[in-house]
Amino acid sequence: MLAGRLCWALLLLALGVGSGRGGGGGSSRRRRLLAAKVNKHKPWIETSYHGVITENNDTVILDPPLVALDKDAPVPFAGEICAFKIHGQELPFEAVVLNKTSGEGRLRAKSPIDCELQKEYTFIIQAYDCGAGPQETAWKKSHKAVVHIQVKDVNEFAPTFKEPAYKAVVTEGKIYDSILQVEAIDEDCSPQYSQICNYEIVTTDVPFAIDRNGNIRNTEKLNYDKQHQYEILVTAYDCGQKPASQDTLVQVDVKPVCKPGWQDWTKRIEYQPGAGSVPLFPSIHLETCDGAVSSIQITTELQTNYIGKGCDRETYSEKSLQKLCGASSGIIDLLPSPTAATNWTSGLLVDSSEMIFKFDGRQGAKIPDGIVPKNLTDQFTITMWMKHSPSPSVRAEKETILCNSDKTEMNRHHYALYVHNCRLVFLLRKDFDQADTFRPAEFHWKLDQICDKEWHYYVINVEFPVVTLYMDGATYEPYLVTNDWPIHPSHIAMQLTVGACWQGGEVTKPRFAQFFHGSLASLTIRPGKMESQKVISCLQACKEGLDINSLESLGQGIKYHFNPSQSTLVMEGDDIGNINRALQKVSYINSRQFPTAGVRRLKVSSKVQCFGEDVCISIPDVDAYVMVLQAIEPQITLRGTDRFWRPTAQFETARGVILFPDIKIVSTFTRADAPAPKSAVLEEMLHNLDFCDILVLGGDLDPRQECLELNHSELHQRHLDATNSTAGYSIYGVGSMSRYEQVLRHIHYRNWRPASLEARRFRVKCSELNGRYTSNEFNLEVSVLHEVRVSDKEHVNHLIVQPPFLQSVHHPEPRTSVQRSSVVPSIATVVVIISVCMLVFVVAMGVYRVRIAHQHFTEETEAAKEAEMDWDDSALTITVNPMEKHEAPGRGEDETDEEEEEEVEEEISSSSSDSDDSEEEEAEEGMGRGRHGQSGARQAQLEWDDSTLPY
């Protein structure tokens, strides 16, 4: 080959020399002719190529390979391939010649290829030979070949979901083929990596499955009561098994099978005492399941028949309740709390918290004579709470509630109230008068409530011959009235009983009969007057009930109605939206400061009418309850001066001694949010009291010489009542703590014989809600300051009480006196000396007691400064009455008597010279600044002048 090329070169050189000689134009033409003779053929390549290039690589693999052929080979240059050229704008490829002789070439990328930008390329390529010589002149190009290059994808992107979260709602009890479909995408360009080949639920233990297309279905029937909502995580895989970069959340809400009824209400509603009116169902609404409802009636019932006597009422005593409601005076409580004065109920079964008496058919109580007058007059009232249920075993027998019958001999019933066959019967037999005729005697009422095992309030107003029954505030006339002959007068005593009737005659032994089975409370009788409808309503009124917040906003077309006790509310309307809003405003209210804690059941029933349909939807009842929480328990505290002394004279005055001048009643409670018991914070609270008892300790009062007194005007001004006995004083009635304070501060104790009295002790205890909350026991001790009393002839008294500036007057001792004294027998002298010594001892003890009493009195005075009970000794007047009368000579006094007095005085001085000086100082200190008269005559008694003492 090298030899051939050399020959071609020599030939061309020769031709060139010749042409140069012949002229320039001829040489050019000759060269073209020579080249035409040498480069006779065009390069040849394939007509089309298919190539593949991998993403982010520069090598293109062509099929077939890029090779150009030239028939001029092996002629140098003419038979060689010098270049491949690509035709197109801004193509990221280039073609290079690997071997000129063999024509082998390579197609490569000039920059990284991104499949996501362009998946394939198509362009034109041509091959060029090297022409006729080294200058690459007269080169020839091949035909155009089409190159189609496909970019091979790399799995560089992970699948992503179109939505960050999916939500679906299903109905319980159904199996779905597809609840919802999730969808993920992949940004890779190839089908292998851009397609999602699989979905998977990541969350375990859920009743759901997913297919390759992303459809989610449930594998079992869902139950709304079991679970309202499911949250599951789902991932996706492309065909290269690359998982999604982030899982998606699928939320499936389970909807109950559409059942008409009330939705969005809570079963338990808590009520904090003092919270006022609390909405019961603030978010409730009615689901009709697209039923065509024309109108709806809703009945809301508050069921409190198991609370107290049918509902939460004030638990004050019956007398207090009667007074609160403005009932007339003179009401007699036939079932009072058992006390010493009302002991006829002590043998009955009683629930002390509510003062409910239970009768089991074996008990009865005799009312003592004098409690109820024999003549009730033509007008009187009987009231009671009764809970009664039918008893098959005694259905044919009378069950006596109240009975007034003959005590002995006969068995006549003068008046009685009883239950017979679930009928309430009132018997009233009038006494015989001039008109001996038939009169109404038995009044019968037939009511379902008599045997419904619930509490009801009964009032029987008698205005003979008319008898009216009020039950729970509603009026009922008797359905049957029977007449009977009047009772002829007799001298047989009558016996009033409760729970049974006394059978005193026509039997071998008097006994109870016709026993009552049930519960009674607040059984009273008011002779001479009937109660008004207002008082009756007040006495049976509940302190809890249903309420409506903002009646003005109920909406158009809503009708509502409360029953008298506000335990039942009926609302009616034709618009479901207005009905929903109306029921959302129904609330519970309890006006008691200390309500009874516990459950109050609620029931909402509905009646629906539809448009012209025979079958209308049925709305299930709503059963809920109000939980009334425990009220904060008050701690009632009584405090004040618990010990003081008063002189005897003050006990004897008409006003006596004020016992509780500074008493204070305070009620506190512990805050519930206190972090620890040691750091608990006490806060004061205000509430009422219903009684305060002042008990006498150490024995009852002796009415012959002592008593407790209180001005009744103090009670009436504060609407309170009181009872007084030798055991103490009892103040009762519902009133504020300040009212009770003011009344207690006016109670005084009198004793018109205090000489034998050393001290008296009293105890005060107060209550709220008939003993539900009680105070501490406040004890008071009142001591008596006794006066010093000695005889006129005890000459030593002037040594004790006489001021220093008063000197004893001594008279000259005549001779006759000495002579007379010398004849006194020696035994008499001994007796006189012993008597004088005893007298000195008695006087010394008296001075010591005066001193001690004075010290105690001073301490008590300082302790009671708050009550302005200071002992002002500047205004104290002390009258000193020495034993001895000093008179000037010549006043008619026998000189012999004077001589004997001086002898006794000298012996006293000589026998007690050491002790009398100190006792005289103590006596002077104990008496204080006394005002002593300096007249000649002195009285024989030490008296307290309390006319200027402030009490």
Disulfide bonds with the S-S distance in Angstrom:
Cys82-Cys130 1.75
Cys115-Cys189 1.54
Cys197-Cys239 1.67
Cys258-Cys289 1.80
Cys311-Cys542 1.85
Cys325-Cys538 2.04
Cys403-Cys501 1.96
Cys422-Cys451 2.06
Cys610-Cys616 1.74
Cys692-Cys766 1.88
